[in-house]
């Protein structure tokens, strides 16, 4: 029984060590990604960048990754704090794009409804006659005929 407990404790210790190493690697990857994101954000739109400055930034990123791999809790805390504004900015940009896209869809829908309006009061025979004048197929439901006329108007 003692041998089984010793084996179990040995495996448990190895599992803990592996988990800790994995956590350090994940932290290092997060920190590296954060540094690269900061680097890209810093140089986005910049017309010219001096090579010395880039080297300093890369060296800073490398130092931060080495600190994280060696278990520096200070580097981990700095990474968390530095990543928050970047994540918030990306979220805000995504929300703004979503709102702009929704506004465009609403505007397009409204324009489509306005384009349908002149045809809504017409009978199927009248719609078919308009389609025949334009050389378009005149079969289908009233909604299909209206959509066909609206599409032809858009061209």
Secondary structure, DSSP 4 states (H G I P E B T S, - for coil): -HHHHHHHHHHHHHHHHHHHHHHHHHHHHHHHHHHHHHHHHHHTT-S---HHHHHHHHHHHHHHHHHHHTT-HHHHHHHHHHHHHHHHHHHHHHHHHHHHHHHHHHHHHHHHHHHHHHHHTS-HHHHHHHHHHTT----S-HHHHHHHHHHHHH-
